[in-house]
Amino acid sequence: MALIVQKYGGTSVGTVERIKNVAKRVERFRDQGDDVIVVVSAMSGETNRLIGLAHEANENPPARELDVLVTTGEQVTIALLSMVLQADGYDARSYTGGQVKILTDSAHGKARIQDIDDHNIRHDLSKGRVVIVAGFQGVDENNNITTLGRGGSDTTAVALAAALKADECQIYTDVDGVYTTDPRVVDKATRLEKITFEEMLEMASLGSKVLQIRSVEFAGKYNVPLRVLSSFAEGPGTLITVEEEATMEQPVISGIAFNRDEAKLTVRGVPDIPGAAYKILGPVGDANIEVDMIVQNVGEDNSTDFTFTVHRNEFNKAQELLSEVAEKVGAKEVTGDDSIAKISIVGVGMRSHAGVASQMFRTLADESINIQMISTSEIKISVVVEEKYLELAVRALHKAFDLDNSEN
């Protein structure tokens, strides 16, 4: 007998028929004696519909009222799932975030969980009930409804699993696990049986959309075993767990992530004096533009070039800002390129294997792909290349690191 927390996203509960399918899955776990807590999102499209209504009512809807509105989406789903389970003869009880009580700070739209009162949930579990909790929401100390922001339902599930010391937190999505890379780009991509929290954090931050970074961070902090599974097909999914449990015969590289939404900016001829980097990047940060990779090259004429990447949506804004900054600091010019892509190889096996970087660079050279920028960490190597070479590069690297034949 285990305590399992299951989370189902909007696609998984998009219709009453799909909610009935979710119920059948939950019932199988109950039938084998497991206690089950289910966290659900709003039905697919519902949150966007509610936000649209809000903007029809008010061009700038107050954050507090917007949270009140959008949380009704999850309230519909928890009630429907509870009704289906009860119709099938299973005792179930639904809870909003406030009813649990999931206590958050007061940052509407991006609140962070501070505490969870697990008394009511534990009582219901002891009575054999399935507990169904609305994801993405909580209340602050003044009982105002709050939402947790992007990926909030995943975070709710992981937080509940941590608070109740669940045996596993299962995230059900429209994919059947975490793959070595995007199967739409590499048809030989394979599902990973296990991956570490560190690797999953890197994959998520680099463009893998399977899990939100915040929920993986939370799971890693509280050592909550996470499993990614498909809502629509049976299978073992991918277990995300601590390194010691996942690295027996771990391959050097676990996966290849990539991001097409990058743009590159270069400020040339910046006077090479103390504080130059801050004078360039400070205004960019003040404008709430997130900087990713950074490279600085010092020339022989006592000047330096700064190159860095930003999200492509921020490219024009950043370029305009840098043109003003360059004039103030005496730089020669600002150039930009919004047709680049970032490719990253990720794996804890890098720690114990030499030559990973050289193999990556040799593979790209063999395909005549020029590397424009390089960034490394202990378990990751990222490069920037022309976007037109992205798929070629990913396929070549996937083969070079034996991921085509992976049996993870």
Residue pairs with C-beta under 8 A, 6 or more apart in sequence:
1 33
1 34
1 35
2 34
2 35
2 166
2 167
2 168
3 34
3 35
3 37
3 125
3 164
3 165
3 166
3 167
4 29
4 34
4 35
4 36
4 37
4 166
4 167
4 168
4 169
4 170
5 36
5 37
5 38
5 39
5 157
5 158
5 160
5 161
5 164
5 166
5 168
5 169
5 170
6 25
6 26
6 29
6 36
6 37
6 38
6 39
6 157
6 169
6 170
6 172
7 38
7 39
7 40
7 41
7 135
7 153
7 154
7 156
7 157
7 169
7 170
7 171
7 172
8 22
8 38
8 39
8 40
8 41
8 172
8 231
9 41
9 44
9 153
9 172
9 173
9 174
9 231
10 41
10 42
10 43
10 44
10 45
10 46
10 47
11 18
11 44
11 173
11 174
11 231
12 18
12 22
12 41
12 172
12 173
12 174
12 231
12 232
13 19
13 22
13 40
13 41
13 42
13 43
13 44
13 77
13 80
13 81
14 43
14 44
14 45
15 43
16 80
16 84
18 231
19 77
19 80
19 81
19 84
20 84
21 231
21 232
22 38
22 40
22 81
22 172
22 231
23 81
23 84
23 85
23 88
23 90
25 172
25 231
26 36
26 38
26 85
26 90
26 130
27 85
27 88
27 90
29 36
30 36
30 90
30 130
35 125
36 130
36 131
37 121
37 125
37 130
37 131
37 132
37 133
37 160
37 161
37 164
37 166
38 81
38 130
38 131
38 132
38 133
39 132
39 133
39 134
39 135
39 153
39 156
39 157
39 160
40 74
40 77
40 78
40 81
40 132
40 133
40 134
40 135
40 153
41 47
41 73
41 74
41 77
41 135
41 136
41 153
42 50
42 70
42 73
42 74
42 76
42 77
42 136
43 73
43 76
43 77
46 73
46 76
47 70
47 73
50 69
50 70
50 72
50 73
51 66
51 70
53 69
54 61
54 65
54 66
54 69
54 70
55 61
61 69
63 108
63 109
64 108
64 144
64 145
66 108
66 109
67 108
67 109
67 137
67 144
67 145
67 146
67 147
68 145
70 147
71 96
71 97
71 134
71 136
71 137
71 145
71 147
74 96
74 134
74 135
74 136
74 137
74 153
75 96
75 134
77 134
78 94
78 95
78 96
78 132
78 133
78 134
79 94
81 92
81 94
81 132
82 92
82 93
82 94
82 130
82 132
85 91
85 92
85 130
85 132
86 92
90 130
91 127
91 128
91 129
91 130
92 129
92 130
92 131
92 132
93 124
93 129
93 130
93 131
93 132
94 132
94 133
94 134
95 120
95 121
95 131
95 132
95 133
95 134
96 134
96 137
97 133
97 134
97 136
97 137
97 138
97 139
97 145
97 146
97 156
98 137
98 138
98 139
98 143
98 145
99 120
100 116
100 117
100 118
100 120
100 121
100 133
100 138
101 116
101 117
101 138
101 139
102 113
102 116
102 117
102 137
102 138
102 139
102 156
102 159
103 113
103 114
103 115
103 116
103 117
103 138
103 139
103 140
103 141
104 111
104 112
104 113
104 114
104 138
104 139
104 140
104 146
104 148
105 111
105 112
105 114
105 140
105 146
106 140
106 141
106 142
106 144
106 146
107 146
108 144
108 146
108 147
109 147
109 149
110 147
110 148
110 149
111 138
111 140
111 146
111 147
111 148
111 149
112 148
113 138
113 148
113 155
113 156
113 159
116 159
116 160
116 163
118 160
118 163
118 164
121 131
121 133
121 160
121 164
122 164
124 131
125 131
133 156
133 160
134 156
135 152
135 153
135 154
135 156
135 157
136 147
136 148
136 152
136 153
136 156
137 145
137 146
137 147
137 148
137 152
137 156
138 145
138 146
138 148
138 156
139 145
139 146
140 146
148 155
148 156
149 214
150 212
150 214
151 211
151 212
151 213
151 214
151 215
154 171
154 211
154 212
154 214
154 215
155 212
155 214
155 215
155 218
157 169
157 171
157 215
158 169
158 215
158 218
158 219
158 222
158 224
158 226
159 218
160 166
160 169
161 168
161 169
161 219
161 222
161 224
162 218
162 219
162 222
162 224
166 224
167 225
168 225
168 226
168 227
169 219
169 224
169 225
169 226
169 227
170 226
170 227
170 229
170 237
171 211
171 215
171 226
171 227
171 228
171 229
172 229
172 230
172 231
173 210
173 228
173 229
173 230
173 231
174 230
174 231
174 232
175 210
175 228
175 230
176 191
176 229
176 230
176 233
176 235
176 237
177 191
177 192
177 210
177 228
177 229
177 230
177 235
177 236
177 237
177 238
178 191
178 192
178 195
178 200
178 203
178 208
178 210
178 211
178 228
178 238
178 240
178 255
179 189
179 190
179 191
179 192
179 255
180 186
180 189
180 190
180 192
180 254
180 255
180 256
180 398
180 403
180 406
180 408
181 189
181 255
181 256
181 257
181 258
181 394
181 398
181 403
182 189
182 258
182 394
183 189
185 258
185 390
185 391
185 394
185 395
186 394
186 395
186 398
186 404
188 398
188 399
188 403
188 404
189 398
189 403
190 403
190 406
190 407
190 408
191 235
191 237
191 238
191 408
192 238
192 254
192 255
192 406
192 408
193 236
193 238
193 239
193 408
194 238
194 239
194 240
194 241
194 245
194 246
194 408
195 203
195 238
195 239
195 240
195 246
195 254
195 255
196 240
196 241
196 242
196 243
196 246
196 247
196 254
196 348
197 216
197 219
197 220
197 240
197 241
197 242
197 243
198 220
198 243
198 348
198 379
199 254
199 255
199 346
199 347
199 348
199 379
200 211
200 216
200 226
200 240
201 213
201 216
201 217
201 220
202 257
202 344
202 346
202 377
202 379
202 380
203 210
203 254
203 255
203 257
203 346
204 210
204 211
204 212
204 213
204 216
205 213
206 257
206 258
206 259
206 342
206 344
206 346
206 380
206 382
207 257
207 258
207 259
207 260
207 261
207 342
208 255
208 257
210 228
211 226
211 228
211 240
215 226
216 226
216 240
218 224
219 225
219 226
219 240
220 242
223 242
225 239
225 240
225 241
226 239
226 240
226 241
227 237
227 238
227 239
227 240
228 237
228 238
228 240
229 235
229 236
229 237
230 237
239 246
243 348
246 348
247 348
247 349
250 347
250 348
250 349
251 347
251 349
251 401
251 402
251 403
251 406
251 408
252 347
252 349
252 350
252 353
252 356
252 401
253 345
253 346
253 347
253 349
253 350
253 356
253 401
253 403
254 346
254 347
254 348
254 349
254 408
255 345
255 346
255 347
255 403
256 343
256 344
256 345
256 346
256 394
256 397
256 398
256 401
256 403
257 343
257 344
257 346
258 341
258 342
258 343
258 344
258 390
258 394
259 341
259 342
260 312
260 341
260 387
260 390
261 311
261 312
261 313
262 292
262 309
262 310
262 311
262 312
262 340
262 341
262 342
262 384
263 309
263 310
263 311
263 312
263 314
263 315
263 318
263 336
263 337
263 338
263 340
264 307
264 308
264 309
264 336
264 337
264 338
264 340
264 372
264 373
264 384
265 307
265 308
265 309
265 310
265 315
265 318
265 319
265 322
265 334
265 335
265 336
266 305
266 306
266 307
266 334
266 335
266 336
267 280
267 305
267 306
267 307
267 322
267 325
267 326
267 331
267 333
267 334
268 303
268 305
268 331
268 332
268 333
268 334
268 335
269 299
269 303
269 305
269 331
269 332
269 333
270 276
270 279
270 280
270 303
270 304
270 305
270 306
270 326
270 329
270 330
270 331
271 302
271 303
271 304
271 329
271 330
271 331
272 298
272 299
272 302
272 303
272 304
276 304
276 306
276 329
277 296
277 306
279 325
279 328
279 329
280 306
280 322
280 325
280 329
280 331
281 291
281 294
281 306
281 308
283 321
283 325
284 291
284 310
284 318
284 321
284 322
284 325
285 291
287 317
287 318
287 321
289 310
289 311
289 314
289 317
289 318
289 321
290 310
290 311
290 314
291 308
291 309
291 310
292 308
292 309
292 310
292 311
292 342
293 308
293 309
293 342
293 373
293 375
293 382
293 384
294 306
294 307
294 308
294 375
295 306
295 307
295 308
295 373
295 374
296 304
296 305
296 306
296 307
297 304
297 305
297 307
298 304
299 305
303 332
307 373
309 340
309 342
309 373
309 384
310 318
312 338
315 336
315 338
319 334
319 336
322 334
323 334
325 331
326 332
326 333
326 334
339 386
339 387
339 388
340 372
340 384
340 385
340 386
340 387
341 384
341 385
341 386
341 387
341 389
341 390
342 382
342 383
342 384
343 382
343 383
343 385
343 390
343 393
343 394
343 397
344 380
344 381
344 382
344 383
345 356
345 360
345 380
345 381
345 397
345 401
346 379
346 380
347 356
347 379
348 379
350 356
350 378
350 379
350 380
350 381
351 378
351 379
356 381
357 376
357 381
359 400
359 401
360 381
360 383
360 397
360 400
361 371
363 396
363 397
363 400
364 371
364 383
364 385
364 393
364 396
364 397
366 396
367 389
367 392
367 393
367 396
369 385
369 386
369 389
369 392
369 393
369 396
370 385
370 386
371 383
371 384
371 385
372 383
372 384
372 385
372 386
373 383
373 384
374 381
374 382
374 383
374 384
375 381
375 382
375 383
376 382
385 393
398 404
